[in-house]
Amino acid sequence: MTKVIYGVWGDEVIDNRGKPIDEIPEYPMFESIKEFSPGNRILAFVAWNGFLVFDERVDLVDLMRKYIEIIQNEASCGSCVPGRMATKVARDILKKIVEGEGRREFLSILGDMVELTYNASMCDLGHTALIPLSKALKYFREEIEESLRVKKEMDEFPYRWKVTAPCIEACPIQIDIPRYVEFIKKGYYSLSLLTIQEKNPLASVCGRVCIAYCELACRRKNIDEPIAIKHLKRFVSDWVYELEKEDPYKKLSKKSSTGKKVAIIGAGPAGIAAACFLLREGHEVHIYEATDKIGGMMIWGIPEFRLPREVVYRDRRLIEALGAKIFCNKTLGEDIHLKDLKEKYDTIFIGIGAQKSRKLGIKGEDEKPRGYYEGLVFLRLFNSKQPIEVGRKAVVVGAGNVAMDCCRSAKRLGVEEVIVVYRRTENEMPANKEEYEAAKREGVKFMFQTNPIEVITKNGKIIGVKCVKMKLGEPDESGRRRPMPIEGSEFIIEADMLIPAVGQRVDLSWLDKEEGLKIKKTKWDTIVVDEYTLMTDEPGVFAGGDCVLGPSTFIEAEAQGERAAKFMHQYMTKGRFEVDDDIIISKILRDTGLFKEFQFVDFVEPEIDKKILMEETPLLIKKKRDPENIIITPQDAVIDADRCLRCYRVVLVVTEK
């Protein structure tokens, strides 16, 4: 499949027609993709920036016809004449050519339609809609002219497609972001929230603590600033719940009972998401949670100043309204066992998270002196308002979001001086930029390229942390430059609190008590699952979230719950798995890197005079000033939503079967 017969992608034209297949070189962009699914070759690929034909049996004219037909039927909003009518004219002409009714003048009309959509469409979907056709006309016109002369006998191959966007592909749970933003722009707030909840049941929480991968991919940033996608989600969920006094749960569909029962172990983002989608499919769902409250890290890990508890409880009502039965204080391996649950339930989902902190592995740490708190332990004590022995000066180790939550929580406890030490540079911090900026505003100090090597104690209490300065060496296996200690640079930070926040791990000790089950674990102590279905080697037992991915983000865990629910439903109702075309096409986009920044930012941009653009919208100004306590008005939301370029993309794949 990696041998391209002919095609164009971007500015690269490939023409190997007439060459023996052995003389055609492999095409690098698709080198990792041989088949759409096992035994099912990919014959052609067409998307927003061109097309590639891997098998000469594919008819170019029909390929263009189908691509434009999908844009017409499934992606075009119909708001502008070029997007609505020019694509229709092009589709109808190509259909006539395929049917043997082509005329010479059709080619000039197609050229006119290309120019019209490119120059006059109101959104980026319209701008790019006919780019593949324009490249076919420019570089492979003879293929189209041959179809004008004689009607071709075509082999019939399946067409598979997905309507997506850079922001959708960046979102782990793949919310239709342009759609919900468009509803906000038009003032249809309930429809906007419903669009979000179709994929994401924790909309209110996500609107506050999501890492916002979508904004990193937003193409609007190539003109001024990304759309405030996360805060628009926050606005619409708050508005519908608090101001419209509407119960949005009543609008979510729920199918009649299937008679199937499901056990969910762990009530964090992954477990709640899985429960929601399984309940909507009509299954009976029982949730087992080890603590006395459901919510996982939303309750025990994220501080209330960043995520108000009423917001968590608001979203939690969704699974309660859908009929979930919740059993708290049920720990896997102690109060409940998989073997017993397998006898009572048709499927099981394990979403236990990564609840253990990683140690620094330095001298004096194992003694756990007074003033020493592992990051997650510290946050659990803080969030449950339990006593914490507060010192005068605290050192927090790490630079991820947990470290930011720890240092900001320590300031709120009254610690006079809080210092975050990180072994790499500021540019390599994994923490959300908003969190980092908030910590600096609150007086937290940062020491980069610094690493602790010893806990200094006196009479069982911390009095200091010995550190060494670091320099960045050669890249490691992850591609990041490896921190190396600088000889002779040791120094001591006087402190009476040490809070390591350098990562989390999954506790799989319960597996030792489950003899006979086929669940395997990786060398990182995560659960092994199928990459598509998330089922373990034990039939009917699925897993997702941090216990599979390792420590990850809220939205990544939630996405795994949604994915697992889909295949758990198939397992219970069909007895087999059918992987959606959407999932496979998303994998193709990831593996080929087509939505990487350097590849998608340089495509056709709308002709906008930058002088009429606002440098910063009211929402962006508020977001930068105080992203957590922001008050968003409808005017703020509509102005920001109106900046969306509507970058929908159609990806079409032709397969052998």
Summary of the structure (lengths in Angstrom):
residues: 657
radius of gyration: 27.5
end to end distance: 14.2
largest distance: 94.5
contacts: 2192
relative contact order: 0.14
helix: 41%
strand: 18%
